[in-house]
């Protein structure tokens, strides 16, 4: 758990995505590029992670998650350090950030979640929430401060290599010493088409026969449950990412001072981090994925409240969106492991995370296009409320989890 949590603290989201705003203006000024073009790096980063997540999943299914994550940290930090060598070449700039996303998928939260899921059963949701929520939350709090301090003393070119070095000397040694795939390996029977061999999946001795049922990506994709989870989580994550990316201009355009807008942003992100732990605890005590529906629906209420003329209501709206965001990010690895098993978790979760990253990369761009045509964000916010309303109805159709529980931890 310590190794996975530190891994989450130093992943792509806190180190690259959260800190990206610090470097946008300096990079644009250094190369005389527009801010709009520089922000394309964020899209390339998301597309790189979308392409890398299924690859990372397949590698982990075949060679083990520990190896995948450790090798991933080396490749990810190496590609991150390359930003310091960047010259005024637009194509190279975009390719580097795509490679950061591609390599960063190997030690991503998805891969760390697989390790946690194989070790814990009864308290799986809580442990996933601690790893992802607190790991990403703490990382998102400290990495911008570290990046700003480095940039103030050494400039933006030195910042990325130093951040890469911090990740390498922090996460890699801890992972090398403490990160382990779960013990008691078994090979699942090859006779049935819906089962695949796995060399890093733990089942205790005398496990119930129900546990031997493990979906492959192909068999999972034939189930409505797979598509409900993929579409609702991906669309919701995309909408929330676009909302966060545009939250400051949305609020300041309505006369809210930037200091208050930053406060609302802080409420939203911190609520997301804490709520992942809470929703994990809740899911551990329920028997179906539809339990998350009321918290997913909180995003709809949050978007409406953010448009209120009352500052208190806007703060409550930020809290509600944080609850929905924490629910989505906390629920995805849990429900995938419960509905489809762990044998092909890498392939299945990798495909779903690819959809999430693709939505997170494209939705902010669509929101900007809408703003360019309408001059405001009302159409985008209205579309978001429709997405969350439809998604909430879809989540009601999720069935109970398949029977069988190891109850080891």
NORBEL-V142656 format. One record per residue. N is the residue number from 1. PHI is phi in radians with two decimals (* if undefined). NEAR is the number of other ideal C-beta (glycine too) atoms within 10 Angstrom. D_FIRST is the distance of its C-alpha to the first C-alpha in Angstrom with 2 decimals. Layout:
n: <N & N>
phi: <PHI & PHI>
near: <NEAR & NEAR>
d_first: <D_FIRST & D_FIRST>
This chain:
n: <1 & 2 & 3 & 4 & 5 & 6 & 7 & 8 & 9 & 10 & 11 & 12 & 13 & 14 & 15 & 16 & 17 & 18 & 19 & 20 & 21 & 22 & 23 & 24 & 25 & 26 & 27 & 28 & 29 & 30 & 31 & 32 & 33 & 34 & 35 & 36 & 37 & 38 & 39 & 40 & 41 & 42 & 43 & 44 & 45 & 46 & 47 & 48 & 49 & 50 & 51 & 52 & 53 & 54 & 55 & 56 & 57 & 58 & 59 & 60 & 61 & 62 & 63 & 64 & 65 & 66 & 67 & 68 & 69 & 70 & 71 & 72 & 73 & 74 & 75 & 76 & 77 & 78 & 79 & 80 & 81 & 82 & 83 & 84 & 85 & 86 & 87 & 88 & 89 & 90 & 91 & 92 & 93 & 94 & 95 & 96 & 97 & 98 & 99 & 100 & 101 & 102 & 103 & 104 & 105 & 106 & 107 & 108 & 109 & 110 & 111 & 112 & 113 & 114 & 115 & 116 & 117 & 118 & 119 & 120 & 121 & 122 & 123 & 124 & 125 & 126 & 127 & 128 & 129 & 130 & 131 & 132 & 133 & 134 & 135 & 136 & 137 & 138 & 139 & 140 & 141 & 142 & 143 & 144 & 145 & 146 & 147 & 148 & 149 & 150 & 151 & 152 & 153 & 154 & 155 & 156 & 157 & 158 & 159 & 160 & 161 & 162 & 163 & 164 & 165 & 166 & 167 & 168 & 169 & 170 & 171 & 172 & 173 & 174 & 175 & 176 & 177 & 178 & 179 & 180 & 181 & 182 & 183 & 184 & 185 & 186 & 187 & 188 & 189 & 190 & 191 & 192 & 193 & 194 & 195 & 196 & 197 & 198 & 199 & 200 & 201 & 202 & 203 & 204 & 205 & 206 & 207 & 208 & 209 & 210 & 211 & 212 & 213 & 214 & 215 & 216 & 217 & 218 & 219 & 220 & 221 & 222 & 223 & 224 & 225 & 226 & 227 & 228 & 229 & 230 & 231 & 232 & 233 & 234 & 235 & 236 & 237 & 238 & 239 & 240 & 241 & 242 & 243 & 244 & 245 & 246 & 247 & 248 & 249 & 250 & 251 & 252 & 253 & 254 & 255 & 256 & 257 & 258 & 259 & 260 & 261 & 262 & 263 & 264 & 265 & 266 & 267 & 268 & 269 & 270 & 271 & 272 & 273 & 274 & 275 & 276 & 277 & 278 & 279 & 280 & 281 & 282 & 283 & 284 & 285 & 286 & 287 & 288 & 289 & 290 & 291 & 292 & 293 & 294 & 295 & 296 & 297 & 298 & 299 & 300 & 301 & 302 & 303 & 304 & 305 & 306 & 307 & 308 & 309 & 310 & 311 & 312 & 313 & 314 & 315 & 316 & 317 & 318 & 319 & 320 & 321 & 322 & 323 & 324 & 325 & 326 & 327 & 328 & 329 & 330 & 331 & 332 & 333 & 334 & 335 & 336 & 337 & 338 & 339 & 340 & 341 & 342 & 343 & 344 & 345 & 346 & 347 & 348 & 349 & 350 & 351 & 352 & 353 & 354 & 355 & 356 & 357 & 358 & 359 & 360 & 361 & 362 & 363 & 364 & 365 & 366 & 367 & 368 & 369 & 370 & 371 & 372 & 373 & 374 & 375 & 376 & 377 & 378 & 379 & 380 & 381 & 382 & 383 & 384 & 385 & 386 & 387 & 388 & 389 & 390 & 391 & 392 & 393 & 394 & 395 & 396 & 397 & 398 & 399 & 400 & 401 & 402 & 403 & 404 & 405 & 406 & 407 & 408 & 409>
phi: <* & -1.12 & -1.09 & -1.19 & -1.16 & -1.15 & -1.05 & -1.15 & -1.09 & -1.97 & -1.41 & -1.09 & -1.07 & -1.27 & -1.43 & -1.89 & -1.17 & -1.20 & -1.53 & -1.02 & -1.05 & -1.16 & -1.76 & -1.02 & -1.17 & -1.05 & -1.18 & -1.07 & -1.20 & -1.13 & -1.91 & 1.02 & -1.75 & -1.31 & -1.10 & -1.09 & -1.20 & -1.05 & -1.17 & -1.10 & -1.05 & -1.12 & -1.14 & -1.12 & -1.07 & -1.15 & -1.16 & -1.09 & -1.19 & -1.11 & -1.29 & -1.40 & -1.09 & -1.11 & -1.13 & -1.06 & -1.09 & -1.14 & -1.10 & -1.18 & -1.09 & -1.58 & -1.98 & 1.77 & -1.30 & -1.02 & -1.06 & -1.05 & -1.18 & -1.14 & -1.11 & -1.07 & -1.08 & -1.15 & -1.17 & -1.13 & -1.20 & -1.11 & -1.21 & -1.14 & -1.15 & -1.11 & -1.06 & -1.15 & -1.68 & -1.08 & -1.94 & -1.34 & -2.18 & -1.12 & -1.13 & -1.11 & -1.00 & -1.21 & -1.13 & -1.04 & -1.24 & -1.13 & -1.20 & -1.03 & -1.13 & -1.10 & -1.31 & -1.20 & -1.21 & -1.18 & -1.76 & -1.36 & -1.03 & -1.04 & -1.21 & -1.12 & -1.11 & -1.12 & -1.06 & -1.08 & -1.12 & -1.33 & -1.57 & -2.15 & -2.16 & -1.09 & -1.85 & -1.05 & -1.06 & -1.09 & -1.19 & -1.11 & -1.13 & -1.13 & -1.07 & -1.37 & -1.18 & -1.26 & -1.06 & -1.17 & -1.14 & -1.14 & -1.06 & -1.17 & -1.44 & -1.68 & -1.13 & -1.07 & -1.15 & -1.13 & -1.06 & -1.14 & -1.14 & -1.14 & -1.13 & -1.13 & -1.71 & -2.25 & 1.53 & -1.23 & -1.11 & -1.39 & -1.17 & -1.12 & -1.07 & -1.19 & -1.06 & -1.08 & -1.14 & -1.06 & -1.08 & -1.14 & -1.43 & -1.71 & -1.36 & -1.14 & -1.08 & -1.10 & -1.13 & -1.11 & -1.45 & -1.92 & -1.32 & -2.46 & -1.21 & -1.08 & -1.40 & 0.93 & -1.16 & -2.34 & -1.93 & -1.21 & -1.01 & -1.59 & -1.18 & -1.68 & -1.17 & -1.52 & -2.07 & -2.31 & -1.21 & -2.55 & -1.84 & -2.38 & -1.85 & -1.73 & -2.29 & -1.25 & -1.00 & 1.05 & -1.14 & -1.05 & -1.10 & -1.06 & -1.26 & -1.36 & -1.45 & -2.33 & -1.38 & -1.56 & -1.05 & -1.11 & -1.25 & -1.14 & -1.17 & -1.47 & -1.75 & -1.00 & -1.00 & -1.00 & -1.33 & -1.09 & -1.11 & -1.06 & -1.24 & -1.22 & -1.24 & -1.14 & -1.15 & -1.15 & -1.12 & -1.10 & -1.12 & -1.20 & -1.07 & -1.10 & -1.13 & -1.12 & -1.08 & -1.96 & -1.07 & -1.07 & -1.12 & -1.06 & -1.34 & -1.18 & -1.17 & -1.76 & 1.59 & -1.41 & -1.02 & -1.11 & -1.11 & -1.24 & -1.11 & -1.16 & -1.09 & -1.12 & -1.05 & -1.12 & -1.04 & -1.14 & -1.23 & -1.24 & -1.09 & -1.02 & -1.11 & -1.24 & -1.18 & -1.09 & -1.22 & -1.15 & -1.18 & -1.10 & -1.10 & -1.15 & -1.15 & -1.10 & -1.93 & -2.24 & -2.08 & -2.68 & -1.16 & -1.15 & -1.04 & -1.37 & -0.95 & -1.07 & -1.38 & -1.13 & -1.15 & -1.04 & -1.09 & -1.07 & -1.09 & -1.10 & -1.10 & -1.15 & -1.19 & -1.12 & -1.65 & -1.31 & -1.47 & -1.59 & -1.13 & -1.06 & -1.12 & -1.14 & -1.10 & -1.08 & -1.09 & -1.08 & -1.10 & -1.11 & -1.15 & -1.08 & -1.10 & -1.12 & -1.13 & -1.11 & -1.14 & -1.11 & -1.23 & -1.39 & -1.41 & -1.00 & -1.12 & -1.22 & -1.18 & -1.09 & -1.18 & -1.33 & -1.39 & -2.07 & 1.43 & -1.97 & -1.08 & -2.00 & -1.00 & -1.05 & -1.15 & -1.22 & -1.14 & -1.06 & -1.14 & -1.20 & -1.16 & -1.09 & -1.11 & -1.10 & -1.13 & -1.11 & -1.13 & -1.17 & -1.41 & -1.53 & -1.04 & -1.05 & -1.15 & -1.09 & -1.15 & -1.17 & -1.08 & -1.07 & -1.12 & -1.08 & -1.52 & -1.91 & 1.41 & -2.70 & -1.84 & -1.11 & -1.10 & -1.12 & -1.15 & -1.14 & -1.12 & -1.12 & -1.10 & -1.16 & -1.07 & -1.27 & -1.14 & -1.17 & -1.10 & -1.11 & -1.13 & -1.14 & -1.11 & -1.10 & -1.48 & -1.15 & -1.43 & -1.24 & -1.19 & -1.02 & -1.25 & 1.97 & -2.60 & -1.26 & 0.89 & -1.37 & -2.19>
near: <15 & 12 & 21 & 27 & 21 & 24 & 29 & 27 & 24 & 26 & 29 & 25 & 21 & 23 & 28 & 25 & 21 & 19 & 21 & 18 & 14 & 17 & 20 & 16 & 12 & 15 & 20 & 16 & 12 & 15 & 15 & 7 & 16 & 9 & 11 & 9 & 14 & 23 & 17 & 16 & 22 & 22 & 18 & 20 & 26 & 27 & 21 & 26 & 30 & 23 & 17 & 28 & 29 & 21 & 17 & 31 & 29 & 17 & 21 & 28 & 27 & 15 & 14 & 19 & 28 & 18 & 16 & 28 & 28 & 18 & 15 & 25 & 26 & 14 & 16 & 32 & 26 & 14 & 21 & 25 & 18 & 17 & 22 & 17 & 11 & 17 & 7 & 10 & 11 & 12 & 7 & 13 & 21 & 19 & 14 & 22 & 27 & 21 & 20 & 30 & 30 & 23 & 25 & 28 & 31 & 25 & 31 & 29 & 25 & 28 & 28 & 27 & 27 & 30 & 26 & 27 & 26 & 22 & 19 & 21 & 22 & 14 & 17 & 24 & 29 & 23 & 25 & 30 & 31 & 20 & 31 & 30 & 24 & 17 & 26 & 24 & 23 & 16 & 25 & 20 & 16 & 13 & 24 & 17 & 10 & 16 & 24 & 13 & 12 & 19 & 19 & 9 & 10 & 13 & 12 & 20 & 16 & 13 & 24 & 27 & 18 & 18 & 23 & 23 & 13 & 17 & 26 & 18 & 11 & 15 & 25 & 22 & 13 & 17 & 24 & 13 & 10 & 12 & 22 & 15 & 20 & 19 & 10 & 11 & 13 & 16 & 12 & 22 & 11 & 9 & 6 & 12 & 9 & 16 & 20 & 22 & 15 & 23 & 14 & 26 & 25 & 18 & 20 & 13 & 5 & 5 & 16 & 13 & 7 & 10 & 20 & 16 & 17 & 22 & 26 & 19 & 21 & 13 & 19 & 24 & 14 & 12 & 14 & 11 & 19 & 20 & 13 & 21 & 25 & 21 & 17 & 26 & 26 & 23 & 21 & 25 & 23 & 25 & 31 & 27 & 23 & 25 & 25 & 18 & 19 & 18 & 18 & 16 & 12 & 21 & 23 & 13 & 12 & 15 & 7 & 18 & 11 & 10 & 7 & 14 & 19 & 13 & 17 & 24 & 16 & 13 & 19 & 26 & 20 & 17 & 22 & 26 & 24 & 16 & 25 & 29 & 22 & 19 & 26 & 25 & 16 & 19 & 25 & 18 & 10 & 13 & 12 & 17 & 24 & 19 & 18 & 26 & 20 & 13 & 23 & 23 & 20 & 23 & 29 & 20 & 17 & 27 & 23 & 14 & 19 & 24 & 16 & 14 & 9 & 10 & 14 & 9 & 14 & 23 & 18 & 18 & 24 & 25 & 19 & 24 & 31 & 27 & 25 & 31 & 29 & 29 & 28 & 26 & 26 & 31 & 27 & 26 & 27 & 26 & 25 & 29 & 24 & 22 & 22 & 27 & 26 & 26 & 25 & 27 & 29 & 29 & 24 & 29 & 28 & 27 & 20 & 26 & 30 & 24 & 20 & 26 & 28 & 19 & 24 & 26 & 21 & 17 & 25 & 23 & 16 & 15 & 24 & 17 & 11 & 19 & 18 & 8 & 8 & 11 & 8 & 12 & 21 & 12 & 13 & 23 & 20 & 12 & 15 & 25 & 17 & 11 & 21 & 24 & 13 & 13 & 24 & 21 & 12 & 19 & 25 & 10 & 12 & 20 & 14 & 12 & 18 & 14 & 10 & 17 & 15 & 15 & 9 & 15 & 10>
d_first: <0.00 & 3.83 & 5.47 & 5.11 & 5.95 & 8.51 & 9.62 & 10.45 & 12.22 & 14.35 & 15.20 & 18.71 & 18.71 & 18.21 & 19.84 & 22.71 & 23.39 & 23.03 & 24.94 & 27.57 & 30.03 & 30.39 & 31.81 & 33.93 & 37.05 & 36.96 & 36.67 & 39.35 & 41.64 & 41.16 & 42.25 & 44.42 & 42.43 & 42.20 & 39.12 & 39.21 & 38.99 & 36.16 & 34.14 & 34.54 & 31.78 & 29.34 & 30.80 & 30.60 & 26.93 & 26.29 & 28.58 & 26.89 & 23.49 & 25.41 & 26.94 & 23.86 & 21.50 & 23.57 & 23.99 & 20.30 & 19.91 & 22.78 & 21.62 & 18.21 & 20.20 & 22.53 & 20.78 & 17.11 & 14.17 & 13.01 & 16.60 & 16.97 & 14.20 & 15.37 & 18.97 & 18.30 & 17.21 & 20.48 & 22.60 & 21.17 & 21.73 & 25.09 & 26.26 & 25.19 & 27.27 & 30.25 & 30.82 & 32.24 & 34.95 & 35.96 & 39.71 & 41.74 & 41.19 & 40.07 & 39.15 & 37.01 & 35.25 & 34.27 & 33.36 & 31.00 & 28.99 & 29.05 & 27.70 & 24.88 & 23.93 & 24.48 & 22.35 & 19.67 & 19.16 & 17.73 & 14.48 & 14.60 & 12.42 & 14.08 & 12.96 & 9.25 & 9.90 & 11.58 & 8.84 & 6.95 & 10.60 & 11.59 & 9.36 & 10.17 & 13.70 & 15.12 & 12.29 & 11.26 & 12.78 & 11.27 & 7.60 & 8.98 & 10.91 & 8.48 & 6.74 & 10.37 & 12.46 & 11.30 & 10.17 & 13.55 & 15.34 & 14.78 & 15.48 & 18.53 & 19.75 & 19.72 & 20.44 & 23.90 & 24.85 & 23.97 & 25.83 & 28.77 & 29.10 & 29.17 & 31.64 & 33.85 & 34.30 & 34.25 & 34.81 & 32.89 & 33.42 & 31.47 & 28.64 & 27.05 & 27.15 & 25.73 & 22.83 & 22.27 & 22.42 & 19.90 & 17.37 & 18.34 & 18.22 & 14.94 & 12.60 & 14.39 & 14.49 & 10.86 & 10.20 & 13.23 & 12.31 & 8.71 & 8.20 & 9.91 & 11.58 & 11.97 & 14.97 & 18.37 & 19.46 & 22.49 & 24.93 & 25.98 & 29.76 & 31.59 & 34.60 & 33.57 & 33.35 & 30.43 & 28.17 & 26.76 & 25.54 & 21.84 & 20.57 & 16.82 & 16.84 & 16.23 & 18.75 & 19.62 & 23.23 & 25.87 & 23.82 & 26.08 & 28.15 & 26.94 & 23.61 & 25.56 & 26.51 & 24.49 & 25.88 & 26.52 & 26.80 & 30.52 & 30.50 & 27.95 & 30.19 & 33.11 & 31.65 & 32.37 & 28.88 & 27.50 & 29.93 & 29.52 & 25.79 & 26.40 & 29.40 & 28.29 & 24.86 & 26.30 & 29.40 & 27.67 & 25.14 & 28.13 & 30.17 & 27.59 & 26.99 & 30.76 & 31.10 & 28.68 & 30.38 & 33.74 & 32.97 & 34.67 & 37.88 & 37.96 & 37.97 & 40.13 & 42.69 & 43.24 & 43.99 & 40.68 & 40.24 & 37.46 & 35.96 & 35.63 & 34.32 & 31.52 & 30.78 & 30.50 & 28.17 & 25.92 & 26.07 & 25.16 & 22.11 & 20.66 & 21.40 & 19.58 & 16.32 & 16.68 & 18.12 & 15.24 & 13.51 & 16.97 & 17.83 & 14.71 & 15.87 & 19.36 & 18.72 & 17.22 & 20.69 & 22.84 & 24.25 & 25.09 & 23.94 & 27.04 & 25.42 & 24.12 & 27.75 & 28.75 & 25.86 & 26.60 & 30.20 & 29.37 & 29.59 & 33.26 & 34.01 & 32.17 & 34.26 & 37.43 & 36.63 & 35.91 & 39.54 & 40.89 & 43.28 & 41.57 & 38.90 & 37.23 & 37.12 & 35.60 & 32.80 & 32.20 & 32.25 & 29.52 & 27.40 & 28.21 & 27.31 & 23.94 & 23.38 & 24.43 & 22.33 & 19.13 & 20.26 & 20.90 & 17.74 & 15.59 & 17.85 & 18.33 & 15.30 & 15.56 & 19.31 & 19.43 & 17.35 & 19.54 & 22.86 & 22.74 & 20.33 & 17.88 & 20.44 & 21.51 & 18.56 & 18.65 & 22.35 & 22.39 & 19.55 & 20.85 & 24.27 & 23.21 & 21.28 & 24.41 & 26.50 & 24.36 & 24.59 & 28.28 & 28.95 & 27.21 & 29.40 & 32.63 & 32.72 & 33.07 & 35.91 & 37.61 & 37.38 & 39.12 & 41.76 & 42.42 & 42.84 & 45.25 & 47.40 & 47.40 & 46.89 & 44.29 & 40.98 & 42.47 & 42.57 & 38.93 & 37.79 & 40.02 & 38.55 & 35.02 & 36.13 & 37.61 & 34.43 & 32.38 & 35.23 & 35.50 & 31.75 & 31.60 & 34.44 & 32.80 & 29.59 & 31.86 & 32.67 & 29.21 & 29.58 & 27.58 & 24.71 & 25.93 & 26.03 & 23.78 & 20.50 & 18.72 & 17.73 & 15.72 & 12.96>
